[in-house]
Amino acid sequence: MTAALYTGRAMLRTAVLERGFPGGELLNTEYLDDVIGFPKILGYELAEKFAAHAKQFGAEFFETTGVTSVTKMDDGYFHTETDKAEIFRSPAVIVTAGGTPIKLGVPGELEYAGKGVSYCAICDAAFFKQQIVAVVGGGDAACEEADFLTRYATKVYLIHRRHEFRASTILQKHIFDNPKIEVIWDTIVERVDGDPQEGMKGLRLHNLVTNERKFLAANGLFIFIGFRPNTGVIAGHFDHDVMGYVLTDAAMMSSIPGLFIAGDLRAQLTRQVTTASGDATTAAIAADKYISRFKEMEREGSNEAVREALEASHISGGGYT
Ligand SMILES: Cc1cc2nc3c(=O)[nH]c(=O)nc-3n(C[C@H](O)[C@H](O)[C@H](O)COP(=O)(O)OP(=O)(O)OC[C@H]3O[C@@H](n4cnc5c(N)ncnc54)[C@H](O)[C@@H]3O)c2cc1C
């Protein structure tokens, strides 16, 4: 929506193709308290404000339109196809399809999402001040976030289905040195328990080695068992990191010239509302400049020239600041 705001302000005809209600992960977030200017705001309220603001600058929202593919054609234009068989033709596309946290798939997980169950410690840790929380996972993210959660929680249980972590040695050391963290090995979560009005109350655990089952009282559950970038719509080869996130240059352009990426889909250190918004600002301004040059060259002559020149500008990184 930030990208649409900026391309709208640049007087570019902007189509926002969204398969659900606009808002993405904001709609799965109860309160946010870390978006500058909004000390405490409901996720859906912020989403509505973003959408209204983007529309104010002329962005056209095509809600409930799932994108099936974004393909660069031989003439340099993109064809963005939807599940309603519509094709949107444009010289540039900004993809902000985000990612999907991998779910545990146990009863109660979805029921208590936002009412105790979370997939983002940086976002939600502050809501668990002086409370007891559990973390599931055994990789870098789980260990890093368990350590971070001890800044707020009185006690953090780190539940792992195996008897050793995959996390780096230094992160494991932080876990073992932290007196607030207790590791529960060889154990899986079987269900999340609670009260629909009051929120989560605890977890049913199953020790895979001893076969023991027990209830663990906890106010929160943070799940870090992986995150899948939603890159499925991008047709053709694009550069990505080992986790599948799309690599871009400083102008947010992918290895496919004219295809810009912003937010959680992009390979980067942090995935927050403000960083997604920042990426989108850059992507939109860069896309505007890209389209101006594309049109200029198209007016001047051959499509081949358009492609070559724009591809060269991508490689040199020039022309976008
Ligand atoms: C539980 C949770 C709590 C969080 N809390 C905070 C917080 O407190 N503060 C904070 O700063 N950040 C928070 N975050 C992170 C923040 O929500 C994300 O960083 C941010 O939403 C990323 O925005 P995005 O636009 O890149 O992706 P998303 O928000 O994931 O949006 C992607 C959008 O693309 C759409 N889409 C995907 N594929 C298609 C398709 N094929 N066709 C059409 N549409 C498609 C989706 O429907 C979705 O609307 C939280 C994340 C989670 C999961």
The ligand as an SDF file (V2000), in Angstrom:
LIG
                    3D

 53 58  0  0  0  0  0  0  0  0999 V2000
    1.6920  -12.4370   13.9620 C   0  0  0  0  0  0  0  0  0  0  0  0
    2.5210  -11.3060   13.4240 C   0  0  0  0  0  0  0  0  0  0  0  0
    2.6190  -10.1480   14.1620 C   0  0  0  0  0  0  0  0  0  0  0  0
    3.3560   -9.0740   13.6730 C   0  0  0  0  0  0  0  0  0  0  0  0
    3.4320   -7.9250   14.4250 N   0  0  0  0  0  0  0  0  0  0  0  0
    4.1660   -6.8820   13.9640 C   0  0  0  0  0  0  0  0  0  0  0  0
    4.3100   -5.7010   14.7450 C   0  0  0  0  0  0  0  0  0  0  0  0
    3.7930   -5.6140   15.8660 O   0  0  0  0  0  0  0  0  0  0  0  0
    5.0410   -4.6820   14.2300 N   0  0  0  0  0  0  0  0  0  0  0  0
    5.6500   -4.7690   13.0180 C   0  0  0  0  0  0  0  0  0  0  0  0
    6.2820   -3.7880   12.5970 O   0  0  0  0  0  0  0  0  0  0  0  0
    5.5620   -5.8820   12.2630 N   0  0  0  0  0  0  0  0  0  0  0  0
    4.8460   -6.9350   12.7150 C   0  0  0  0  0  0  0  0  0  0  0  0
    4.7880   -8.0980   11.9680 N   0  0  0  0  0  0  0  0  0  0  0  0
    5.4980   -8.1470   10.6910 C   0  0  0  0  0  0  0  0  0  0  0  0
    4.7000   -7.3670    9.6440 C   0  0  0  0  0  0  0  0  0  0  0  0
    3.3340   -7.7330    9.7080 O   0  0  0  0  0  0  0  0  0  0  0  0
    5.2730   -7.6530    8.2610 C   0  0  0  0  0  0  0  0  0  0  0  0
    6.6550   -7.3470    8.2640 O   0  0  0  0  0  0  0  0  0  0  0  0
    4.5780   -6.8140    7.1950 C   0  0  0  0  0  0  0  0  0  0  0  0
    3.1870   -7.0630    7.2000 O   0  0  0  0  0  0  0  0  0  0  0  0
    5.1580   -7.1360    5.8320 C   0  0  0  0  0  0  0  0  0  0  0  0
    4.3790   -6.5460    4.8460 O   0  0  0  0  0  0  0  0  0  0  0  0
    4.3930   -7.1200    3.3720 P   0  0  0  0  0  0  0  0  0  0  0  0
    3.4910   -6.2310    2.6160 O   0  0  0  0  0  0  0  0  0  0  0  0
    5.7690   -7.3160    2.9030 O   0  0  0  0  0  0  0  0  0  0  0  0
    3.7820   -8.5970    3.4790 O   0  0  0  0  0  0  0  0  0  0  0  0
    2.4050   -9.1220    4.0440 P   0  0  0  0  0  0  0  0  0  0  0  0
    1.9260   -8.3300    5.1820 O   0  0  0  0  0  0  0  0  0  0  0  0
    2.6460  -10.5960    4.2430 O   0  0  0  0  0  0  0  0  0  0  0  0
    1.3910   -8.9100    2.8540 O   0  0  0  0  0  0  0  0  0  0  0  0
    1.4520   -9.7010    1.7050 C   0  0  0  0  0  0  0  0  0  0  0  0
    0.1470   -9.5460    0.9640 C   0  0  0  0  0  0  0  0  0  0  0  0
    0.2670  -10.1300   -0.3080 O   0  0  0  0  0  0  0  0  0  0  0  0
   -0.9400  -10.8180   -0.5810 C   0  0  0  0  0  0  0  0  0  0  0  0
   -0.6260  -11.8800   -1.5270 N   0  0  0  0  0  0  0  0  0  0  0  0
    0.2790  -12.8830   -1.4080 C   0  0  0  0  0  0  0  0  0  0  0  0
    0.2600  -13.6600   -2.5030 N   0  0  0  0  0  0  0  0  0  0  0  0
   -0.6800  -13.1410   -3.3280 C   0  0  0  0  0  0  0  0  0  0  0  0
   -1.1730  -13.5120   -4.6160 C   0  0  0  0  0  0  0  0  0  0  0  0
   -0.6980  -14.5650   -5.2720 N   0  0  0  0  0  0  0  0  0  0  0  0
   -2.1340  -12.7510   -5.1690 N   0  0  0  0  0  0  0  0  0  0  0  0
   -2.6380  -11.6580   -4.5270 C   0  0  0  0  0  0  0  0  0  0  0  0
   -2.2080  -11.2720   -3.3210 N   0  0  0  0  0  0  0  0  0  0  0  0
   -1.2480  -12.0000   -2.7220 C   0  0  0  0  0  0  0  0  0  0  0  0
   -1.4040  -11.3610    0.7550 C   0  0  0  0  0  0  0  0  0  0  0  0
   -2.7870  -11.6160    0.7320 O   0  0  0  0  0  0  0  0  0  0  0  0
   -1.0360  -10.2180    1.6780 C   0  0  0  0  0  0  0  0  0  0  0  0
   -2.0670   -9.2930    1.8100 O   0  0  0  0  0  0  0  0  0  0  0  0
    4.0320   -9.1800   12.4330 C   0  0  0  0  0  0  0  0  0  0  0  0
    3.9280  -10.3620   11.6870 C   0  0  0  0  0  0  0  0  0  0  0  0
    3.1910  -11.4200   12.1660 C   0  0  0  0  0  0  0  0  0  0  0  0
    3.0910  -12.6770   11.3540 C   0  0  0  0  0  0  0  0  0  0  0  0
  1  2  1  0
  2  3  1  0
  2 52  2  0
  3  4  2  0
  4  5  1  0
  4 50  1  0
  5  6  2  0
  6  7  1  0
  6 13  1  0
  7  8  2  0
  7  9  1  0
  9 10  1  0
 10 11  2  0
 10 12  1  0
 12 13  2  0
 13 14  1  0
 14 15  1  0
 14 50  1  0
 15 16  1  0
 16 17  1  0
 16 18  1  0
 18 19  1  0
 18 20  1  0
 20 21  1  0
 20 22  1  0
 22 23  1  0
 23 24  1  0
 24 25  2  0
 24 26  1  0
 24 27  1  0
 27 28  1  0
 28 29  2  0
 28 30  1  0
 28 31  1  0
 31 32  1  0
 32 33  1  0
 33 34  1  0
 33 48  1  0
 34 35  1  0
 35 36  1  0
 35 46  1  0
 36 37  1  0
 36 45  1  0
 37 38  2  0
 38 39  1  0
 39 40  1  0
 39 45  2  0
 40 41  1  0
 40 42  2  0
 42 43  1  0
 43 44  2  0
 44 45  1  0
 46 47  1  0
 46 48  1  0
 48 49  1  0
 50 51  2  0
 51 52  1  0
 52 53  1  0
M  END
$$$$
